[in-house]
Amino acid sequence: MSNKRLSAQNFDIMVGDLLVHVETMSAQITDNRQPTFIRGVPDGYVDGDVACAGDIELDSKNFNLFTDVARSNGSWRAMPTFDIIYSGVTISDKQKIEMFGCLINITDLLNNDAKGGEKSKHKLSFAVTSPDFVRLNGVPYLDADDTRALLA
């Protein structure tokens, strides 16, 4: 059995129909469930809102893939939302993270160092907008009760 573990090099990122090679990528879930208290003593919890957002840093070649999609839709703001699928496999490990209905925005239009030595970079931010929200290895983050009447 192999001891090889997953690293960033083992992952492919699909944004809609685009296979994108990223320099860095991050995603964060905000889950605002909160404990409840009686006279300062914990006594259960209440559900709160959820959000998922992140950043994708790209080189110019991969940034231009998004520019082509924007051009075909008339503008960056007219681009449709994308599902992002982040999946990686080794002999002994696999992981798949799916984020649905991601709205893409440009965060850093460009990031260049005049002394050179690095590729030109661009950063896109995204926010999940679909009630399908996020799945981790096929398991939804949200409970069916959370999305009742939202998913058809």
Helices and strands as residue ranges (DSSP letters): G 8-10, E 11-15, E 18-20, E 24-31, E 34-38, E 41-46, E 50-59, H 60-73, E 82-89, E 94-111, E 121-128, E 134-136, E 139-140
